[in-house]
């Protein structure tokens, strides 16, 4: 797989390697293991992809707990979730302790830099699933989002149409909003908000808005959460992913799907023109990021965030 951006070079022709990055030794293992056997993509190629997009990706992950979804044998094999940072681990992996309703406190790893990013990917994580709020206050997120997911019988064209309908509604409310492919079947739409409301309040607002959107577009959207009750040929405007402890695949995440698609930021012009999931892959997204920069950079800015409090 050709390199299209600059980043730390992951060695070829060896199965294990130790990189010295930022004064830290990063141990990489099983580099030759096929992760997408039909595409000839190895674990080494996955690591190289993340090294190449790290400048755009890392600001979206920094200071957030990471839920690890590990695919030790590649994209088409079994996976498991892991919340607690494994031991032994490098002493430079920063942790985010989060107390759960069970009373247990779980020490999640955080991805703060390229060494910690490569360490997590080396564990077999293909996509990255970070907490919605930063570690200094894990109950106060700085964005809300909608996951637009097609029900059986709905095409991706319907997902694009739904995204534009949601975009129009959010623009009417003067809520800044940004789209990305999920890398799987749908579109994610994120709204940067000023920190303050709790995760439960953000979920409550998102639910009300999702129900309203579905009522405005009854032939296109549904907000019915129970799978067996959802109408066919509709697009689910999933507000429930805003609940505490849930996660979505982060921006620039590779997904464990055929053709190794990437969850990629889109312009609204690209949505209008009919962008497709398979247009954005592990082999071409680094070049896109190098050309366009981070289209989701506004989500990181302190200014221009929607003030949700006045609607609560």
Order of alpha helices (4+ residues) and beta strands (2+ residues): beta-beta-beta-beta-alpha-beta-beta-beta-beta-alpha-beta-beta-alpha-beta-beta-alpha-beta-beta-beta-alpha-alpha
